[in-house]
Amino acid sequence: MASFRNYLELHFVVFLWGFTAVLGKLISIPAVELVFIRTFIAAAALALILYKQKISLQIGRGIIIKILAVGFLISGHWILFFASARVASVAISLAGLSTVSLWTALLEPVFTKKKIRLLEIIMAFMIMIGLYLIFRFEFGHLVGILMAVASALLSSLFTIINAGLVKTYRAPVITCYEMAGACLATALFFPFYTWWFSETGTLNFNVTYLDWLWLLLLALVCTVYPFTASVKLMKQISAFTVNLSVNLEPIYGILFAFFIFKDSERMSGGFYVGAAIILLSVFVHAILEGYAKRKKKAKATLSTPDTLPETPIL
């Protein structure tokens, strides 16, 4: 039975995730170098935690290669996400990230046998309206918006793949290898990055003492801790409640960014209308999805003879 402390910790986890984009903007080094250091620290920390808990990392060479490949998607997702916050704003990057539900609704039937439902089509239509308003009123941030939406697409892809992996393998082990894969992918991207995208043509690892503080917070407090805590909380709190709470992440992030960066995060009225439509669609979808699952479970319980209550003795 979930306690008030469990719910409080859940919202603290979501609070930390909402602070991720803000930390990404506070760190002075470019997005690619930032992702490399973040994933290296996170992978090393998770490996240490698994070692202390005596959990084996031996799951077979083939599956390790597959999970490392998923890490390549995570690397692209984070690079685009943090770059979007730099090119445009934290609010833009978080609004774009909110389209994960749209991409999942479109891509999940491609990778699984799940059928497209009317509810998901309506949700996708609402998100497209929200995106249209953001594009229309924030056209000056077009590159940042496209980066954020592409980041959401990659996030959807690795989430769909992880949904299958986590049924067979321990979640901490999967995440450890994915962080290692993301670190490797970022390192392999270095030559292309320095040749095509870096302003100086070189890597920038001029990390200040303050940067190290933000990086450690990002890798440990906003990555390793929230992950392990969310897994633990899933034993006490339903998946529906967890997913509904995670939808608060963009709202927290946009509010944090506004109070920390002030005028640089001030958007047009059209942006906030578009972002509100996207977030509303995500919340409504989560609520209706949870209602449909409870109704289906209740119907299955009533239709099963073994679960029918016995006739009371009078």
N, C-alpha and C positions, 0 to 999 in steps of 0.2 A: 504494500500500500504506500503510495507516494505521500511524503510529508511536505509541509510548507518549505522546509529547508531544501528539498529536492527541486521544487519549482523555482526557488530563489536562485539556486545554483544554475539551473537551466537558463534563466534569463541573464545571469552573469556571463555564461558562455556565449550567448547571442550578443551581449554587450561587447565582449572582446572581439568577436568576429566583425562587428560593425566598426570597430576601431582600426581594422586592418588597412583600409584604404588611406586613412589619415596618417598612419605610420609610414606607409609607402611614399606619401608626399613629403613627410618630414625628413626622411633619409635623403642625404645629398647626392649619393652615387646614382648612376643611371639604373633603369629598371632591370636590364639584363644582369648586371653585376649583383644587384640586390637579390634577384631570384636565385642566383648561384649560391650566394652566402646563406640565404634563408633555408634553402633545401639541404645544403650541406649540414648546417647546424641541426635542422629538424631530423634528418636521417640518422646522424650520429647520436642524438639524444634518444630517439626511439630505439635504436639498436642497443643502447646502454640500458634502457628501461626493460627491454625484452630479456637481456642478459641477466639483469638483477632478478627478474621474475622467473627465470629459468624456462623461458619459452623458446623453443627451437625455431631457427630461421630456415631449416632444411625442408623444403616443400617440393623439390624436383626442379631440374634444370629448365624443362620446357615451360612450366608455369611461371618460373622466375623471369624468364625472358619476356613472356607475355605481360607480366605486371610491370617490368621495367619499361616496356613500350608504352603502357598507359601513363607512366611518368612523363613521357615525351609530350603527351597531351596536356598534362598538368603544367609543365614548363611553359608551353605556349599560352595557356590560359592565364597564368600569373604575369608573364611578361606583358601581354596585351592589357591586362587589367591595370597594372601599375603604370604602364606607359600612357594609358587613357587618362588616368588621374593627373599625370604630368602635362600632357598635351592639352587637355580640356580642364576638367575639374573632378574632385572627388564625387560630387553629386552626379555628374554625367556618367562616370564609371559605374557607380552603384545603380543608377537607373537602367543602364544597359545590361548590367548583370542580372537585373530582375527578370529579364526575358528568358532565363534558363527554363522556366516552366513551359514557355512557348516552344522552344527547341525540343524539349523532352516530349511534349505532346506530338510533335511532328516526326521525331526520329525514333521513338521507342517502338512504334509498330513496324519500322523497317528492320530493327535488330531483333525483335521478339515477335511472338505470335499474337500480341495484344491488338485488339481492334480499335480503330479510331471511333471515339464516342462523340455524341452531339455536344456534351458539356465541354469537352476539350476544344472542339471547333469554335464554340462561342467564346471560350477563354482566349484562344489564339486571335480571334477577331478583335476582342477588346484590347489586347496587348498591341496589336498592329495599329489601332487607333491612337493609343498612347504614344507609340513610337513615331507615328506621323506628326503628332503635335510637337514632340521634342525636336524632330528633324526640321520642322517648319520654323519654329521660333528660336532654335539654337543652331542655325545653319553654319554659323562661324566656327562651331565646334564639331564640324562634320567628321574630321579624321578621328577625334576622340570618341565620338559616338560609335563609329564603325568598329573601332578597336574594342570598345566595351561590348558591343553586340557579338563580335567574333569571339571574345573571351567567354561570353555566356554559351555560345555554341560548343566550344571545346569543353566547358564545364559539364554541359549536358551529356556529351559523348562519354567522358570518363565516368560520370555518375551511372549511366546506363550499364557500362561494362562492369563497374564495381558491384552493382546490384547482383550480378551473376556470380562474381568471384567470392563475395562475402558469404554465400551460401555454403561454400566448401572450405574456405580458409579463414584463419583468424584475422579479424580486421586490423589489429596493430601490426601484424606481419605484412599484410598487404600494403598498408600505409608506409611502413619502413622501406620496402622495396620501391614503392612509387616515388617517395622522396629522393631515394638514391637515383632512380631513373630520371627524375626531373633535373637533378643536379648534373647528371651525365649529359642529358640533352642540351642543357644550357651551355655546358663546356664545349660540346661539339658545335654549337651555334656561334661560338666566339669568332672564328675566322670570317664567317659571312657577315656577322655583326660589325666587326671592325672595318671591313672592306666597304660595306654598303650603307650602314646606318649610323655608325659612330661619327660624331662631329669632329673628333680629333684624330680618328683613324687608329686609336689605341684603346685598350681597356682602362677603365678608371676605378681603381681600388683604393683611392685616397679616402679611406674611411676615418672620420674624426671620432673622438671619444664619445661624443653625443650620438653619432651614427651607430656606434657599437651598442650603445644602450638601447636605441630604437630597434636595431636588428635582433638583439637578444629577446626583447619583448615580443617582436613579431614572430620569431622562430619558436620560442619556448612558450610564452604566455598566450600568444594568439594562434598557435598552430598545435604544438604538442599537448599542452594542458587541455584546451577545449575538446580536442579529439578524444583523449582518454576519458575525460569527464562525461562527454556525450554518450560514449559507449556504456559507461557505468550507469548513467541515468536512464538509458533505454530499458534497464531491468526493472525500474520502478515506475516510469512514466510511459504512456502509450506512444507509439511512433507518430500517431496523428497529432498529439499535443506537441511533440518535439518539432515536427515539421511546420506546424502552425506558428510556433514561437520563432523558428528560424526566419520566417517571412518578415520579422521585425528588423532583421539585419540592415537592409538598405535604409530604413527610416532612422535607425540609430546613427548609421554612418553619415547620412546627409545632415542630421542635426549636429553631430560632433564637428563635422567639417565647417559648418556655418559659424559655430561659436569659436572655433580655433583660427580659421583663415578669414573669417568675416567677409569683407567686400569681394574678395577674389572668388568666393563660392556663391555669390549672389546671382541667381538665374532669373530669366524672364518669367512672367506669369504663366505663359504657355508651357514652359518646362514643368512647372509644378502641377499643372492640370494633367499633362501627359503622364508624369511619374505617378500621380495619384491614381489614374485609371489603371496603369500597369499593376501597381501594388494592390488595388482593390480587386482586380481580377484574380490575382494570386491568392488573396485571402478567401474570396468567395469560392474559388475552386477547391481550396483545402477544406473548407467547412462542408461543402456539398459532398466532397469525396468521403470525408469522415462519416457523414450521415448515411451515405449509400452503403458503406462497408458495414456500419452497425445494423442497418436494416436487413442487409443480406445475411449477416451472421444470425440475427434473431430469427429470420425466416428458416434458415437451415436448421437451427436448434429445434424449432417447433415441428418441422417435418421429419425429424429423426425419432423413431419410436423409442430408442434406448434413452433418450434424454427427456422424455415426457415424465412429468411428476407422477408418482404413484398415487392411487386413490387413498385419501386419508381415512384412518380408522376412526369411526364416530363412537 
